[in-house]
Each structure stands twice: as C-alpha cells, then as structure tokens.
Amino acid sequence: MLKVDHASVYFRTRDGQTVQALDRVSLDIPDNSFVVALGASGCGKSTLLNAIAGFLPLSSGTIALDGRPVTRPGADRGVVFQKDTLLPWKSVVDNVALGLQFAGVPSAARRARAEEFLALVGLKDFARAFPYELSGGMRQRVGIARALAADPDVLLMDEPFGALDSLTREQMQELLVSIWKTTGKRIFFITHSIEEALFLGTQVVVMSPRPGRIIARFDLDFVREFARTGDSRSIKTAPEFATLREEIRTILHESDEIRSAAE
Ligand SMILES: Nc1ncnc2c1ncn2[C@@H]1O[C@H](COP(=O)(O)OP(=O)(O)OP(=O)(O)O)[C@@H](O)[C@H]1O
C-alpha cells in the first residue's frame, strides 16, 4: 500500500506570501490499483505527485510506501512527466537503460532489460533511433519504458499525455492499460481530463484549488472492463460513463464557483 496521510504543503512565494498547495490530503494506492487525481490547474496535483516522488517535503502529514516512510526520491518510485526527459545524445535503448546504469547493472544485462521494456511499449524496432527521430507519443512511450525498466513499486505519471493530439492520446491510454494489466504495477496518474480519469482510474480523486483538497472520490470499473474486453468505444459511449462525466463536471464547476465567491 502507498499511503498518503493528512499531507499538507505550504509554499512561500517570492513576494513573501504563503500559499497552501495541499490541505490534509489522504489517499491510499493499493496493490494493482490505478489511482487518478483529477482537477483544474493549480489544485495541487503536481505538488502531491512530487511529494510522493520525494522531490519535495511535506509541511505536515506522512507518506509511506509499503510501510517505508518517503523522504527522498528512490528507485521504488518511477516517474513520467508531461514533457519527456530523454537525453537527446543517447539512443532510445540507452535512454531506457539509464536508470539501470545508475543502479550498477552490467551493460549487457541492462541492454537486454531495456529491449524487453521497449517491446512492451511497442518500440522494439526503434532501439537504435535517437529521440529527435520519434513523435511525441513515441517519446512518452520511451519514458514509460525507462520508468518501468527500473522495476519500481509504483509508477507516478504527471499529465503524461497532456501534450499529445487526441487520437494519439487515446492510443496511449489504451497502451497504458495493457501495460498496467501485464506488469501489475500500481499507477498514480494526474490529469485535468474528466474522460481520461474515468477511463483509466480504478479510483478517481477529484481535487479543488486553494488550498488543494480532495473533494470527491469514485471507485470505478471501466478500466478493468477495458482490460477484459479491449472495447473502448462501448465503454465511453455507455450511459453510466456519461452520467459520471456530468456528475464530476458539476462538482468541478461548483468548487470553482465557491472559490471565486470567496476571493
Ligand atoms: N515552488 C512553488 N512556490 C510557490 N508556489 C507554488 C510552487 N509550486 C506550486 N505552487 C503553487 O501551489 C499551487 C498548486 O500547484 P500545482 O502545480 O501542484 O498544481 P497543479 O494542480 O498540478 O496544476 P497544473 O495542472 O497547472 O500543473 C498553485 O497555486 C501553485 O501556484
């Protein structure tokens, strides 16, 4: 279990003001789950992910991964960002093997493992290509392969498909579900797309801004249904999907109106 317990984060801005980015957020990410944080810009989603990744300290509260307190970055948490962080002078396979190189895995073994994960993301034939030769979607797939090659206990994804065109984005969502199913990794995923959250999450937490709070939680089955049937169209056009989409849209709009009225 990855457990976030009453996590709060305050930032001091350059003009000396204090901003509360997270307000007592509690969240469980159990084994095999796909937890999605959904919310408008500025509601603290990245702050939460960065705290779980160990990139920034909590002001109060705790985060523990399988009972181990999270205090710094570690190989047990793999991170994928919206913007790829590939090294342009290294080939695709060497980019994927990078984390293994830092971990001291011998050269032949890390290449074999990198190739295995490139095959998992459908890029077997691009091992020797360089990042500039790849499309945005392909670069994100390399980033996912790199994060998975280090065999993390949880995959943390910060709007990984936010910069992709809508068709590629849907293809990447479906690929990610098949990766989730094959590897059994827990995933914590951030998005501001209601549809993406509904399609991917076994649990969706809806956040509101200033201060960042969880205002609603949904346990869902669409992703398991897709993993079973492979039929995304019938899921996204189902009446239950549309009803939930409207329910969440209403929650987000109401929270925004309350915040605007308070300012
Ligand atoms: N280093 C920082 N210093 C000061 N304020 C910060 C810092 N990082 C984030 N904030 C503020 O904290 C709040 C939450 O930011 P955060 O980036 O976590 O939101 P978000 O939901 O991920 O937004 P987006 O979807 O735009 O990425 C915002 O009001 C932001 O301005």
The ligand as an SDF file (V2000), in Angstrom:
LIG
                    3D

 31 33  0  0  0  0  0  0  0  0999 V2000
    7.5430   26.1420   -5.7810 N   0  0  0  0  0  0  0  0  0  0  0  0
    6.4180   26.8190   -5.5940 C   0  0  0  0  0  0  0  0  0  0  0  0
    6.4160   28.0270   -4.9800 N   0  0  0  0  0  0  0  0  0  0  0  0
    5.2800   28.7270   -4.7580 C   0  0  0  0  0  0  0  0  0  0  0  0
    4.0550   28.2890   -5.1060 N   0  0  0  0  0  0  0  0  0  0  0  0
    3.9620   27.0950   -5.7170 C   0  0  0  0  0  0  0  0  0  0  0  0
    5.1310   26.3000   -6.0030 C   0  0  0  0  0  0  0  0  0  0  0  0
    4.7400   25.1710   -6.6230 N   0  0  0  0  0  0  0  0  0  0  0  0
    3.3960   25.2480   -6.7200 C   0  0  0  0  0  0  0  0  0  0  0  0
    2.9310   26.4010   -6.1800 N   0  0  0  0  0  0  0  0  0  0  0  0
    1.5140   26.8090   -6.0850 C   0  0  0  0  0  0  0  0  0  0  0  0
    0.8000   25.7360   -5.4600 O   0  0  0  0  0  0  0  0  0  0  0  0
   -0.4580   25.5430   -6.0870 C   0  0  0  0  0  0  0  0  0  0  0  0
   -0.5580   24.1290   -6.6170 C   0  0  0  0  0  0  0  0  0  0  0  0
    0.3310   23.9290   -7.7020 O   0  0  0  0  0  0  0  0  0  0  0  0
    0.4550   22.5690   -8.5170 P   0  0  0  0  0  0  0  0  0  0  0  0
    1.4840   22.7710   -9.5970 O   0  0  0  0  0  0  0  0  0  0  0  0
    0.6600   21.4440   -7.5920 O   0  0  0  0  0  0  0  0  0  0  0  0
   -0.9960   22.4460   -9.1900 O   0  0  0  0  0  0  0  0  0  0  0  0
   -1.4960   21.5080  -10.3630 P   0  0  0  0  0  0  0  0  0  0  0  0
   -2.8530   21.0690   -9.9760 O   0  0  0  0  0  0  0  0  0  0  0  0
   -0.5100   20.4470  -10.6460 O   0  0  0  0  0  0  0  0  0  0  0  0
   -1.5730   22.4990  -11.5870 O   0  0  0  0  0  0  0  0  0  0  0  0
   -1.3230   22.2120  -13.1590 P   0  0  0  0  0  0  0  0  0  0  0  0
   -2.4380   21.3240  -13.6150 O   0  0  0  0  0  0  0  0  0  0  0  0
   -1.3900   23.5940  -13.7580 O   0  0  0  0  0  0  0  0  0  0  0  0
    0.0340   21.5850  -13.2890 O   0  0  0  0  0  0  0  0  0  0  0  0
   -0.5690   26.6000   -7.1700 C   0  0  0  0  0  0  0  0  0  0  0  0
   -1.3120   27.6760   -6.6560 O   0  0  0  0  0  0  0  0  0  0  0  0
    0.8640   26.9910   -7.4540 C   0  0  0  0  0  0  0  0  0  0  0  0
    0.9530   28.3170   -7.8910 O   0  0  0  0  0  0  0  0  0  0  0  0
  1  2  1  0
  2  3  1  0
  2  7  2  0
  3  4  2  0
  4  5  1  0
  5  6  2  0
  6  7  1  0
  6 10  1  0
  7  8  1  0
  8  9  2  0
  9 10  1  0
 10 11  1  0
 11 12  1  0
 11 30  1  0
 12 13  1  0
 13 14  1  0
 13 28  1  0
 14 15  1  0
 15 16  1  0
 16 17  2  0
 16 18  1  0
 16 19  1  0
 19 20  1  0
 20 21  2  0
 20 22  1  0
 20 23  1  0
 23 24  1  0
 24 25  2  0
 24 26  1  0
 24 27  1  0
 28 29  1  0
 28 30  1  0
 30 31  1  0
M  END
$$$$
